[in-house]
Amino acid sequence: MADLDEFRRETRAWLEANAPASMRTPLGEHEEPCWGGRKARYDNPDVKRWLDVMAARGWTAPTWPTAYGGGGLGRDEARVLSQELAALRLRPPLVGFGLTMIGPTLLQLGTEELKRTHLPPIVRGEVRWCQGYSEPGAGSDLASLQTRAVLDGDHFVVTGQKVWTSYADQADWMFLLVRTDPTAPKHEGISFLLMDMTSPGVSVKPIKLISGYSPFCETFLDNVRVPRTQVMGEVNKGWGVAKALLGHERTMIADIGKGFGGETRTRTAVQLARDYLGPREGAIADPAIRHRLAQVEIDQRCLDWTLARSRDEAKAGHAPGPETSIFKYYGTELNKRRRELMVSILGPQALGWEGDGFDSEELEITREWLRSRGNSIEGGTSEIQLNIIAKRVLGLPD
Ligand SMILES: Cc1cc2nc3c(=O)[nH]c(=O)nc-3n(C[C@H](O)[C@H](O)[C@H](O)COP(=O)(O)OP(=O)(O)OC[C@H]3O[C@@H](n4cnc5c(N)ncnc54)[C@H](O)[C@@H]3O)c2cc1C
């Protein structure tokens, strides 16, 4: 315990000395968190400085082994680090699918060579990853995917199309599922590949949303040559790798309310209710809103504690299983409830999309509410999570 107290003191002192002041402020209206990668632009040089100092200590991936550039921290130390980052209200130095999806899967299932090749550039924020799972006709029924990969010497030649690839236009590498044996049963004959997005034959077309914003892309693959060394797991046995990765993805998405400032936002919801609805006898005036606020806060804490327990188990070597579907389902539905509550508190002030008459916080709350709808679709819809919970957690018959 004394060691941990010492670690806390040192960590706080180091963070205070090394974190640029502007990294202690919330993200501005048009600012994104730092995703890194070769295409990253650092309009604020502090973002890059903060990334570099944290990466040099391996603290962008605090629990990954130092051999792969990580921080090598134990569970308790990692918890202290995240508490100290939160106490100083510091921005995460780096976010992305490398840290939350492909990195943990590589640590779990990758060969030594793949780990040494891919993990250090993720820690340093040099490479940004995207996810090539969904295809036209293969969303919930992912194993229906048709993108083919045919072995030619020491390369796979990949042909097909992916869709809803978030940020493919910003990414340097993609992890993707391909069909390597079209004659095998649906869940067999699939392989898991790691592909350089600069390979000849890869083209990316952003999908523009009604908002004008375009986080999604279509990705076309035309005879793309991927070295055989970039297969993760065994050829034709990629479905197991795909499911392991989905476990990490679902836990990450369940936590997304927090990633977007969930805890602060819940507090902000209370603050908002005070400001928009006013107090009565020291309490928030509207009893229905008061009740909803209390319920969301209680449910969020229960989820946080359950997630923390699961994270501890993962760090102790128990890979997440089908119970991640419970987190994904509950976390994203709770996130929707929280955003709906905030919109209810704002009343007509939540009706804006742009323009005068709405302040930037009001516009942001409306956008976050809309974004939360996609949250219960990405990584597998709520209906699909309920199917998995019924079959694989509760053991109910088909
Ligand atoms: C914000 C966002 C980001 C995304 N990012 C990526 C990405 O980076 N990479 C990627 O590969 N994909 C990505 N996706 C795609 C996502 O994984 C798919 O949208 C999702 O798996 C659902 O597939 P679908 O859209 O084809 O819907 P469908 O499978 O066509 O489903 C339509 C509806 O039918 C329901 N349904 C389908 N089958 C069943 C069933 N058996 N039982 C009950 N109900 C069922 C579904 O729940 C849904 O409501 C993203 C999606 C979103 C919204």
Ligand as a Chemical Component Dictionary entry (heavy atoms), coordinates in Angstrom:
data_LIG
# 
_chem_comp.id                   LIG 
_chem_comp.type                 NON-POLYMER 
_chem_comp.pdbx_formal_charge   0 
_chem_comp.three_letter_code    LIG 
# 
loop_
_chem_comp_atom.comp_id 
_chem_comp_atom.atom_id 
_chem_comp_atom.alt_atom_id 
_chem_comp_atom.type_symbol 
_chem_comp_atom.charge 
_chem_comp_atom.model_Cartn_x 
_chem_comp_atom.model_Cartn_y 
_chem_comp_atom.model_Cartn_z 
_chem_comp_atom.pdbx_ordinal 
LIG C1  C1  C 0 -21.817 4.329   -35.552 1  
LIG C2  C2  C 0 -21.492 3.061   -36.296 2  
LIG C3  C3  C 0 -20.160 2.735   -36.556 3  
LIG C4  C4  C 0 -19.845 1.553   -37.255 4  
LIG N1  N1  N 0 -18.528 1.297   -37.528 5  
LIG C5  C5  C 0 -18.195 0.160   -38.184 6  
LIG C6  C6  C 0 -16.832 -0.121  -38.488 7  
LIG O1  O1  O 0 -15.932 0.666   -38.188 8  
LIG N2  N2  N 0 -16.527 -1.263  -39.137 9  
LIG C7  C7  C 0 -17.485 -2.164  -39.472 10 
LIG O2  O2  O 0 -17.133 -3.220  -40.014 11 
LIG N3  N3  N 0 -18.808 -1.914  -39.239 12 
LIG C8  C8  C 0 -19.181 -0.779  -38.601 13 
LIG N4  N4  N 0 -20.513 -0.493  -38.346 14 
LIG C9  C9  C 0 -21.548 -1.409  -38.859 15 
LIG C10 C10 C 0 -22.259 -2.194  -37.759 16 
LIG O3  O3  O 0 -21.416 -3.185  -37.216 17 
LIG C11 C11 C 0 -23.538 -2.786  -38.385 18 
LIG O4  O4  O 0 -24.365 -1.694  -38.730 19 
LIG C12 C12 C 0 -24.283 -3.680  -37.401 20 
LIG O5  O5  O 0 -23.568 -4.869  -37.180 21 
LIG C13 C13 C 0 -25.712 -4.030  -37.903 22 
LIG O6  O6  O 0 -25.668 -4.533  -39.198 23 
LIG P1  P1  P 0 -26.619 -3.932  -40.369 24 
LIG O7  O7  O 0 -26.461 -2.448  -40.354 25 
LIG O8  O8  O 0 -26.312 -4.690  -41.609 26 
LIG O9  O9  O 0 -28.127 -4.235  -39.895 27 
LIG P2  P2  P 0 -28.959 -5.560  -40.161 28 
LIG O10 O10 O 0 -28.135 -6.747  -39.799 29 
LIG O11 O11 O 0 -29.550 -5.494  -41.533 30 
LIG O12 O12 O 0 -30.115 -5.415  -39.073 31 
LIG C14 C14 C 0 -31.271 -4.568  -39.277 32 
LIG C15 C15 C 0 -32.190 -4.738  -38.042 33 
LIG O13 O13 O 0 -32.613 -6.107  -37.914 34 
LIG C16 C16 C 0 -32.310 -6.609  -36.614 35 
LIG N5  N5  N 0 -31.897 -8.005  -36.703 36 
LIG C17 C17 C 0 -31.058 -8.558  -37.633 37 
LIG N6  N6  N 0 -30.894 -9.888  -37.385 38 
LIG C18 C18 C 0 -31.633 -10.171 -36.265 39 
LIG C19 C19 C 0 -31.863 -11.367 -35.491 40 
LIG N7  N7  N 0 -31.292 -12.532 -35.817 41 
LIG N8  N8  N 0 -32.682 -11.291 -34.401 42 
LIG C20 C20 C 0 -33.262 -10.099 -34.048 43 
LIG N9  N9  N 0 -33.087 -8.938  -34.742 44 
LIG C21 C21 C 0 -32.277 -8.968  -35.813 45 
LIG C22 C22 C 0 -31.127 -5.758  -36.155 46 
LIG O14 O14 O 0 -31.035 -5.722  -34.730 47 
LIG C23 C23 C 0 -31.479 -4.388  -36.717 48 
LIG O15 O15 O 0 -32.380 -3.708  -35.868 49 
LIG C24 C24 C 0 -20.871 0.678   -37.680 50 
LIG C25 C25 C 0 -22.219 1.014   -37.427 51 
LIG C26 C26 C 0 -22.530 2.200   -36.747 52 
LIG C27 C27 C 0 -23.983 2.523   -36.500 53 
# 
loop_
_chem_comp_bond.comp_id 
_chem_comp_bond.atom_id_1 
_chem_comp_bond.atom_id_2 
_chem_comp_bond.value_order 
_chem_comp_bond.pdbx_ordinal 
LIG C1  C2  SING 1  
LIG C2  C3  SING 2  
LIG C2  C26 DOUB 3  
LIG C3  C4  DOUB 4  
LIG C4  N1  SING 5  
LIG C4  C24 SING 6  
LIG N1  C5  DOUB 7  
LIG C5  C6  SING 8  
LIG C5  C8  SING 9  
LIG C6  O1  DOUB 10 
LIG C6  N2  SING 11 
LIG N2  C7  SING 12 
LIG C7  O2  DOUB 13 
LIG C7  N3  SING 14 
LIG N3  C8  DOUB 15 
LIG C8  N4  SING 16 
LIG N4  C9  SING 17 
LIG N4  C24 SING 18 
LIG C9  C10 SING 19 
LIG C10 O3  SING 20 
LIG C10 C11 SING 21 
LIG C11 O4  SING 22 
LIG C11 C12 SING 23 
LIG C12 O5  SING 24 
LIG C12 C13 SING 25 
LIG C13 O6  SING 26 
LIG O6  P1  SING 27 
LIG P1  O7  DOUB 28 
LIG P1  O8  SING 29 
LIG P1  O9  SING 30 
LIG O9  P2  SING 31 
LIG P2  O10 DOUB 32 
LIG P2  O11 SING 33 
LIG P2  O12 SING 34 
LIG O12 C14 SING 35 
LIG C14 C15 SING 36 
LIG C15 O13 SING 37 
LIG C15 C23 SING 38 
LIG O13 C16 SING 39 
LIG C16 N5  SING 40 
LIG C16 C22 SING 41 
LIG N5  C17 SING 42 
LIG N5  C21 SING 43 
LIG C17 N6  DOUB 44 
LIG N6  C18 SING 45 
LIG C18 C19 SING 46 
LIG C18 C21 DOUB 47 
LIG C19 N7  SING 48 
LIG C19 N8  DOUB 49 
LIG N8  C20 SING 50 
LIG C20 N9  DOUB 51 
LIG N9  C21 SING 52 
LIG C22 O14 SING 53 
LIG C22 C23 SING 54 
LIG C23 O15 SING 55 
LIG C24 C25 DOUB 56 
LIG C25 C26 SING 57 
LIG C26 C27 SING 58 
# 
